[in-house]
Amino acid sequence: MTSTDATTADLRSMLEEERDSLRARLSELGYGANGLEYDSNFADSSQVTAERGEAEALAAKLQETLVEVEHAIGKLDETSFGSCESCSKPIGAARLEAKPAARYCIDCASKR
């Protein structure tokens, strides 16, 4: 196994752990196939409505991150992982280590 293979395996492991963690957090929030699911007896006071809004915002962010992580895992399977989706140049190892789900090299990301 080469150093690149080991690095890729480490990144896959990190992505899979993050995916599992995101799924668990979404499940804890009550996020299902149809979004957040509330008990039919869920009170409708202004505080509860505000908390529901916060939960929905958090769930949306977690879901967005999950999509990015699953996309990166798919790229690993297709062997296109580590290539910028804009310019096709390699994404730097330090960037991938910091953000394994990165879609763009630092140059292209800074232009967005």
N, C-alpha and C positions, 0 to 999 in steps of 0.2 A: 504494500500500500504506500503510495507516494504521499508527500506532505500535502499536496493539493487534495488528494482523496480524503485524507484525514481531516483537513479543514472543511471540506464539503460535508463530510459525515458529521462533524461537530455542528456546523450550521444547520443541517437537517434536524439534528437532535434538538437544538435550540428552538427551531421553528415548530417542531412537533410538540415540545413542551409548552411553548407559548399558545399554540392552537388549543391544546387540552385545557390550559388555564383559562383561556378566553371562553371556551365552551362551558366550563364549570361556573364561571362568574355569571354568564348569561343565564344559565340554568337557575342559579341562586336568585337572580332577579325575577325569575318567572317568565323568562323569554322563551317562547315556543315558536312553532311554525308560522303562527299568525301575529307575531310580535309579542308584546307584554300581555300576559293574561292576568286579569284581576278577578278576585272573588266576587260573586254576584252580590254579596253583602258589603262590598267595599263602600265605606262612607264617602260622601261627596261634599266635604267641607273645603274651605279655601286652603287650609294647611295640607290636607290630603291631596288636593288637586295640585298644589305646588310640588309636593313630594313625588307625585306621579309624573309630573313634568320633568323633574330631576332624574327620576329612574328611567324615563323614556330617552332622555338625552344621553345618559350614561350607556344605556343599552344600544343606542344608535352608534355611539363611538366604539363600543366594544365590537359590535357587528361589523363596522367598517374595518377595524383592525383585523378581525378574523378573516374577512375577505382578502385583505392584503397578504396575510400569512398563508392562507390556503393557495393563493395565486403563486407565491414564492415556492411553496412545496411542489406545486404543479410544474413550475419552471425547472426545479431540480429533476423531476421525473422526465422532462423533455430535454434535458441537458442544455437548456438555454439560460440556466441560472447564472447570474454574475455578469450578464451583458445588459447594457443600458437599453431600455425600450425606445429611446429616442434616437440615439446616434449609433447604437450597436457596439460601442467601445466597451471594454471591460470596466466593471465597477470596481473601484479600489478595495483591496482586502480590508483595510481599516474601516471603510464605510460599511461593508458587509458585516464585519464583526460587530460594529455598533448598531447597525440596523439591518438584520438579515433579510427583511422583506423589502429592501430598497429596490425600486424599479428603475431608477435613473442614476447615472454617475453624478458626481458632485457638481460638475459643470452644468449639466442639463437641469439638475434639480434646482440650482441657484437661479436659473432663468425662468422658472415657473412662478 
